Amino acid sequence: LFGYHLGHPIDFVLPLVVVTAAIWFVCHRIGESAYGRVLKGIREDDVLTRALGKDIVSYKVWVFALTSAMAALSGGLYASYNRLSTQALFGGMANLTGSVVGAIVVVLTEPLLENQPFVDIDARDSALLQLIIYGLLLVALMRWRAQGVLPEGFSLVGWLRRRGQSETRVEMTSN
């Protein structure tokens, strides 16, 4: 990568952090822009968005090209790290935090299955078991939580603030 040899797993940390930060920044900027509002409008009701004068086909083509480029970049780094190409979809629709949480869950299943004290299976079979577990998680999510791990608009900071507030509620009544 730019003349730098990525031979050991630790060598992938810096490129992955840089790519992750860049993709997060681009997605956040698009989501908060006028373009992102049009994309949210297309997601919610494309007929209404078209009625507002937006060319939804060009928006869909552009966002497809952009997300495909991001997926190709990320997938290329992931495939070069694992020397295997797989696809992951877990986090949540229109939620960057949910996507990160989903990626963490998917990536952490590998060491848990390969660690011999937890599971006594062959390393070759652990990859198949990981795919089966991942598939079952996706089926369960689509069945019981179709919006993903975290719903759109979820904010870790907001959630922590709400947890810190008092749970008791006082209502005013008139006599």
C-alpha positions in Angstrom: 0.0 0.0 0.0 1.8 3.1 -1.3 5.1 1.2 -1.0 4.4 0.0 2.5 4.4 -3.8 3.1 1.4 -5.0 5.2 2.8 -8.3 6.3 1.7 -8.5 9.9 -1.8 -7.9 11.4 -0.6 -4.9 13.3 0.5 -3.2 10.1 -3.2 -3.0 9.0 -4.2 -0.8 12.0 -3.2 2.6 10.7 -4.6 2.1 7.1 -7.9 0.8 8.6 -8.2 3.7 11.1 -7.6 6.2 8.3 -10.0 4.6 5.9 -12.7 4.2 8.6 -12.3 7.8 9.7 -12.5 9.0 6.1 -15.6 7.0 5.3 -17.3 8.0 8.6 -16.6 11.7 7.8 -17.9 11.4 4.2 -21.1 9.6 5.3 -21.7 12.0 8.1 -21.2 15.1 5.9 -23.6 13.6 3.2 -26.2 12.7 5.8 -26.3 16.2 7.3 -26.3 18.0 3.9 -29.1 19.0 1.6 -28.2 16.0 -0.5 -28.6 13.7 2.5 -32.1 15.2 3.1 -33.1 14.3 -0.4 -31.7 10.8 0.0 -33.8 10.4 3.2 -36.8 11.7 1.3 -36.2 9.1 -1.4 -36.0 6.4 1.2 -39.2 7.5 3.0 -41.3 8.3 -0.1 -39.7 8.5 -3.5 -43.0 9.5 -5.2 -43.3 12.6 -3.0 -39.6 13.4 -3.5 -40.1 13.2 -7.3 -43.2 15.4 -6.9 -41.0 18.0 -5.2 -38.9 18.2 -8.4 -36.0 16.0 -7.5 -34.5 13.7 -10.1 -34.4 10.6 -7.9 -32.8 8.4 -10.5 -29.6 10.5 -10.6 -29.5 10.7 -6.8 -29.8 6.9 -6.6 -27.1 6.3 -9.2 -24.8 8.8 -7.5 -25.2 7.3 -4.0 -24.9 3.8 -5.4 -21.6 4.7 -7.0 -20.3 6.4 -3.9 -21.3 3.5 -1.5 -19.9 1.0 -4.0 -16.6 2.8 -4.0 -16.5 2.8 -0.2 -17.4 -0.9 0.0 -14.7 -1.7 -2.6 -12.1 0.2 -0.6 -13.1 -1.4 2.6 -13.5 -4.8 1.1 -10.1 -4.6 -0.6 -8.4 -3.8 2.7 -10.4 -6.6 4.5 -9.7 -9.1 1.8 -6.0 -8.3 1.9 -6.0 -8.7 5.6 -7.9 -12.0 5.7 -6.8 -13.2 2.3 -10.5 -14.0 2.0 -13.4 -12.0 0.7 -16.7 -12.0 2.6 -19.6 -9.5 3.0 -21.0 -8.1 6.2 -24.4 -6.4 6.8 -25.6 -6.1 10.4 -25.6 -2.6 11.9 -28.7 -0.6 11.1 -30.3 1.4 8.3 -29.1 5.0 8.1 -27.1 4.7 11.4 -23.3 4.9 11.3 -23.0 3.9 15.0 -25.1 0.8 14.3 -22.9 -0.1 11.4 -19.8 0.2 13.6 -21.5 -1.9 16.4 -22.5 -4.5 13.8 -18.9 -4.7 12.3 -17.5 -5.1 15.8 -19.9 -8.0 16.5 -19.1 -9.7 13.2 -15.4 -9.3 13.7 -15.3 -10.5 17.3 -17.0 -13.8 16.5 -13.9 -15.0 14.7 -11.5 -14.9 17.8 -14.2 -16.3 20.0 -14.7 -19.3 17.7 -11.0 -19.8 17.2 -10.1 -19.6 20.8 -9.7 -23.2 21.9 -10.7 -22.8 25.6 -14.2 -21.5 24.6 -15.0 -23.8 21.7 -13.3 -27.1 21.0 -13.5 -27.2 17.2 -11.1 -27.3 14.4 -9.9 -23.9 13.0 -11.1 -25.0 9.6 -14.6 -25.7 10.9 -14.7 -22.5 12.9 -14.9 -20.4 9.7 -18.0 -22.3 8.6 -19.5 -22.1 12.1 -18.9 -18.3 12.1 -20.8 -18.0 8.8 -23.7 -20.0 10.2 -23.9 -18.0 13.4 -23.7 -14.8 11.3 -26.5 -16.0 9.0 -28.7 -16.9 12.0 -28.0 -13.4 13.6 -29.1 -11.8 10.3 -32.2 -13.9 10.1 -33.1 -13.0 13.7 -32.4 -9.4 13.1 -34.6 -9.3 10.0 -37.4 -11.0 11.9 -37.4 -9.2 15.2 -35.5 -6.0 14.6 -35.6 -5.1 10.9 -34.2 -1.6 11.5 -30.8 -3.2 12.6 -29.0 -3.2 15.9 -29.5 0.5 16.4 -32.4 2.4 14.8 -31.9 5.6 12.7 -31.2 8.6 14.8 -29.6 6.7 17.7 -26.9 8.7 19.4 -24.7 7.2 22.1 -24.3 10.6 23.7 -28.0 11.2 23.8 -28.6 7.7 25.2 -26.1 8.2 28.0 -27.7 11.6 28.8 -31.2 10.0 29.0 -29.9 7.2 31.3 -28.3 9.8 33.6 -31.6 11.6 34.1 -34.1 10.6 36.7 -36.6 8.0 35.7 -39.3 9.3 37.9 -41.8 11.7 36.4 -43.8 14.2 38.3 -47.1 15.4 36.8 -48.9 18.5 37.8 -52.6 18.1 38.6 -55.3 20.5 39.4 -57.6 20.0 42.4 
